[in-house]
């Protein structure tokens, strides 16, 4: 069994347990459910393009940063010019939490992506109740019709939808309910990383969608290369989070892009 398969089995169990605890009506009553969703496109195109991630650990690297404060770090990301925040909510495999996303949302005025393995409409309502502006749908976790259905449902709630792909075959998952296509340079089965994955796929993504490159971006020069190829957004987590001061690292990185 691959790590990804293990994650999805665990996620199904988590979602079923949550459905026994809460109803959709319970989620809709939460404080942040009714807030106005921010436009992913507007912030992505008018700021640095960097989507700065708050991630404590990963299956491939183990603990990345166990001590960073989510409010301090995400505020620093936003002040540095990040276009959006990505906050992990998967606890078992990535050390994330719903609480981290809620804290990041309340502390910032830029879009927030709920970074998790979304397989059920319940999770999308839950994401909105946490104050997320963007949800992630990972093609390799889903069937094409299921992905389209989830994306369509997310749009009924006003949420932005980021579709993550890993190869040309997964571009079939693109639908009219998607706002952005993210190419993950990390193979989710082996967890190896190669930015060439993005460069190989960029021309295959229709131009009406925002184009995001994810994972393995460590140098400003890589951003310049990806921008020249046609990408508008760049999801960066480990590069910032592995440092003792992720916010300061993010600022230096974004400043160097501007230069």
PECOR-V663367 format. One record per helix or strand of 2 or more residues. SS is the DSSP state (hx for helix, st for strand). FROM is the first residue (numbers start at 0). LEN is the number of residues. Records with the same first field share a line. If there is no record, write none. Layout:
BEGIN
SS: FROM-LEN  FROM-LEN
END
This chain:
BEGIN
hx: 2-19  23-5  39-7  69-11  90-4  97-10  120-10  138-3  143-13  167-6  195-9  219-10  237-4  245-13
st: 49-5  56-2  61-2  83-5  110-5  133-5  159-6  179-5  209-5  232-4
END
